[in-house]
């Protein structure tokens, strides 16, 4: 069954901001420890050494990520203040999200149609894996894998019906 987006654009934007804030905070924690965040940073550590990598790569990236977090927080707060209904009310419960498994989500990214089938969930039921977000990204560096949860589904436009 194909499921269409049912969430207004401001709520999707709020959820996208929350997802970006969480991801940036995760990267900030890695960079503060001097750990690689992608393959190019892993290669930089090997080429330059950890001390030089921290000084030349981590510090500028940390500053950039902190600014980005501040901008996303500001935008999310503005959206929350303008909203009649709090954006959190659109989040799917765990049971509702798990009921979507087997369905195909239809949404647009930069004007292009995307169809993404929800395939399975983790053992605890917190993470949903799909054809696009299948949990294999970041395995090389032990970085948090990509998956869908209620907040990510909301950022894509899928939430509770508010009728």
HURA-V266761 format. One record per residue. N is the residue number from 1. RES is the residue in one small letter. SS is DSSP state (h for helix, s for strand, l for the rest). NEAR is the number of other ideal C-beta (glycine too) atoms within 12 Angstrom. D_LAST is the distance of its C-alpha to the last C-alpha in Angstrom with 1 decimal. Layout:
# HURA-V266761
n = [N,N]
res = [RES,RES]
ss = [SS,SS]
near = [NEAR,NEAR]
d_last = [D_LAST,D_LAST]
This chain:
# HURA-V266761
n = [1,2,3,4,5,6,7,8,9,10,11,12,13,14,15,16,17,18,19,20,21,22,23,24,25,26,27,28,29,30,31,32,33,34,35,36,37,38,39,40,41,42,43,44,45,46,47,48,49,50,51,52,53,54,55,56,57,58,59,60,61,62,63,64,65,66,67,68,69,70,71,72,73,74,75,76,77,78,79,80,81,82,83,84,85,86,87,88,89,90,91,92,93,94,95,96,97,98,99,100,101,102,103,104,105,106,107,108,109,110,111,112,113,114,115,116,117,118,119,120,121,122,123,124,125,126,127,128,129,130,131,132,133,134,135,136,137,138,139,140,141,142,143,144,145,146,147,148,149,150,151,152,153,154,155,156,157,158,159,160,161,162,163]
res = [x,x,x,x,x,x,x,x,x,x,x,x,x,x,x,x,x,x,x,x,x,x,x,x,x,x,x,x,x,x,x,x,x,x,x,x,x,x,x,x,x,x,x,x,x,x,x,x,x,x,x,x,x,x,x,x,x,x,x,x,x,x,x,x,x,x,x,x,x,x,x,x,x,x,x,x,x,x,x,x,x,x,x,x,x,x,x,x,x,x,x,x,x,x,x,x,x,x,x,x,x,x,x,x,x,x,x,x,x,x,x,x,x,x,x,x,x,x,x,x,x,x,x,x,x,x,x,x,x,x,x,x,x,x,x,x,x,x,x,x,x,x,x,x,x,x,x,x,x,x,x,x,x,x,x,x,x,x,x,x,x,x,x]
ss = [l,s,s,s,l,l,l,l,h,h,h,h,h,h,h,h,h,h,h,h,h,h,h,h,h,h,h,h,h,h,h,h,h,l,l,l,l,l,h,h,h,h,h,h,h,h,h,h,l,h,h,h,h,h,h,h,h,h,h,h,h,h,h,h,h,h,h,h,h,h,h,h,h,h,h,h,h,h,h,h,h,h,l,l,l,l,h,h,h,h,l,l,l,h,h,h,h,h,h,l,l,l,l,s,s,s,s,s,s,l,l,s,s,s,s,s,s,s,s,s,s,l,l,l,l,l,l,s,s,s,l,l,l,l,l,l,l,l,l,l,l,l,l,l,l,l,l,s,l,h,h,h,h,h,h,h,l,l,l,l,l,l,l]
near = [14,18,28,18,27,25,34,23,18,25,36,30,27,38,40,29,31,32,28,26,28,24,27,28,23,23,30,26,20,29,30,18,17,26,27,29,33,20,16,16,27,23,16,25,27,14,15,20,14,20,14,16,27,24,17,19,30,30,19,15,29,26,16,18,28,21,16,22,26,20,18,28,22,17,24,32,18,17,28,23,14,17,23,13,20,17,35,22,22,34,27,32,19,20,13,23,33,24,20,33,26,18,25,22,38,21,31,17,18,7,7,9,15,21,21,31,24,34,23,21,25,21,8,11,20,17,29,39,27,33,21,24,31,22,22,15,19,24,13,15,20,13,24,22,20,24,30,39,35,33,34,35,42,37,37,39,30,38,33,24,15,17,5]
d_last = [21.7,20.5,17.2,16.0,14.6,10.9,11.4,12.6,16.4,17.0,15.2,17.3,20.3,19.9,19.8,22.7,24.6,24.2,25.4,28.3,29.2,29.5,31.5,33.8,34.4,35.5,37.8,39.2,40.1,41.9,43.8,44.9,46.6,48.1,46.4,45.6,42.1,42.8,45.8,47.3,47.4,48.9,51.6,52.1,52.9,55.4,57.0,57.1,57.0,54.4,55.9,56.0,52.5,51.1,52.9,52.3,49.0,47.0,47.5,46.3,43.3,42.4,42.5,40.4,37.7,37.7,37.2,34.4,32.6,33.1,31.7,28.5,28.1,28.6,26.0,23.4,24.2,23.9,20.4,19.4,21.1,19.3,15.8,13.7,11.7,14.4,14.4,15.4,12.0,11.1,14.3,14.5,16.6,20.0,19.4,16.3,18.5,21.4,19.7,19.4,23.3,24.8,22.1,22.8,20.7,21.0,21.0,23.4,25.9,28.0,27.2,28.2,26.2,26.1,25.5,25.7,25.9,25.1,28.4,28.8,28.1,30.7,32.3,30.3,27.0,26.2,27.0,25.9,28.5,27.9,30.3,30.1,29.7,32.2,33.7,37.1,37.0,39.1,41.0,44.4,44.0,41.9,39.1,35.6,34.4,31.4,28.4,24.7,22.7,19.2,20.0,21.7,19.0,16.6,19.4,19.5,15.9,14.5,12.1,9.2,5.9,3.8,0.0]
